[in-house]
Amino acid sequence: MNNHHDNISEELLAKYFNQTASIMELEHVRSWAETSPANARALAAYKLIWEKAGDISTKKKFDTDLGWARVRSKMASGNPGSEKQEPIFLNTAKKRTLLPVNKALPLTLWAAAVVALLVMAFGWFQFREEKTLELLSLTTQNNVSETYLPDGTKVFLNHNSTITYPQSFSGELRSVSLKGEAFFDVKPDKAHPFVIDANGAEIKVLGTSFNVKAYDKQPVRVDVATGKVLVRKAKNEINLLKGQSVEVLDDTLRAIVPDMNLMGYRTKIFDFNATELNSVVTSIRDGYHADVRLSGDQISHCRLTIRFEKEPLDATLSVIAETLHLKIRKEGKTYWLEGAGCK
C-alpha cells in the first residue's frame, strides 16, 4: 500500500513519526509541511492520530529482528503452521510484555493498521477542513465597494474586481485572492501574516496599506502607501517601502516609478507636478471611471502642476481646461479636451 496525498506517502509519515526516517526523508516531510498552511495542519492531524494509536505508536515498538526471524524460519520449513508457536516480545518504555503468537498481529498487519488509520485521519481532516474553510467572495462591476475582512482588514475594491476570502481566518496565514484592483489597509498581526494571491504573484505583509492592480492580461502592479510589503513571483522577490512600486511581468519583478494618483479611484485625490496632459487624463479617467479624451497630440504634452482633492469630475475638468487654455466638449458620456497646443 502506497497512498499519497500532495506528494507525501503514509509510509514515509509512519517512518517520520516512528523516528526511523533517514535525514533526506526527514527533510522531505519538513519541506512538504512548510509548503502550505494546509500541509502543516495535515501533519499535525497525522501526528495526533499516531499518538492516539496507543500500542502502535512510537511508545511501543516490536522486536522486529525476532519477528522477521520467526517469518524466515516458517518460510524455510515450508509449513508455517507445523512449528510450535512461541511468544513474541513487545518492548515498552517500562517493561517487556509477553504475548502469545496466535494472538499477536503479524508485523505487516500492524503496519497496515497504522497506514489505514492515517488514511482515515487524512480523509476526516480534509472533510473538516472543507467544512470549516467556507470561502466568500465580493465582486464589483461598474461600481466600487468598501468591505471589511474577518480580521478587520479594510478593502476598497475597484471596478470589475473580485476578492475571495475565508469566512474566518485560521492557521498561521491570513490568505485571500484578488482578481482586479483593490486598496488594502491591513489589520496588524505579526503572528499571522496577510497574504494575497494576485494572478500568481504573492504579496505578503504584517500590517500596512497598499494598492494592488491585478487585472487579467495585464502586469500585476503594487504601490505601497505605508509600511513594508514583500512581493514574490516564482523564485524572485522584492521588499517595498512607503512610496515604492513594482511591476510583475511573467516571473520578472521590476521596480517602477511610483504613482500615488493610481489610488485616486478610492481617495479622489490627484496631485500633479509638471505632469504631461496625457498622463493627467489617464489618471482622471481611471479615478473617476469616466471617458475623457484629448482631441489631438498637439496638447498631449502640455504640462500641469495642480492638486485636486475630492472635486467633482466636471469641476476638475473645468480647472484643467482653464489652466491650459483648452475647451471642453461633451458628446454623450465622452468628454473631449480641445485646444491649439501649449507653448
Salt bridges, closest charged atoms under 4 A:
GLU10 OE2 - HIS5 NE2 3.13
GLU25 OE2 - LYS15 NZ 2.86
ASP55 OD1 - LYS60 NZ 2.41
GLU86 OE1 - ARG70 NH2 3.53
GLU129 OE2 - ARG41 NH2 2.69
ASP151 OD2 - ARG174 NH1 2.46
ASP189 OD2 - HIS192 ND1 3.09
GLU202 OE2 - ARG232 NH1 2.29
ASP223 OD1 - ARG221 NE 2.84
GLU237 OE1 - ARG232 NE 3.07
GLU247 OE1 - ARG254 NH2 2.55
ASP251 OD1 - LYS233 NZ 3.67
ASP271 OD2 - ARG307 NH1 3.46
GLU276 OE1 - HIS301 ND1 3.28
GLU276 OE2 - ARG303 NH2 3.36
ASP291 OD1 - ARG293 NE 2.97
GLU309 OE1 - ARG307 NH2 3.23
GLU331 OE2 - ARG329 NH1 2.17
GLU338 OE2 - ARG329 NE 2.61
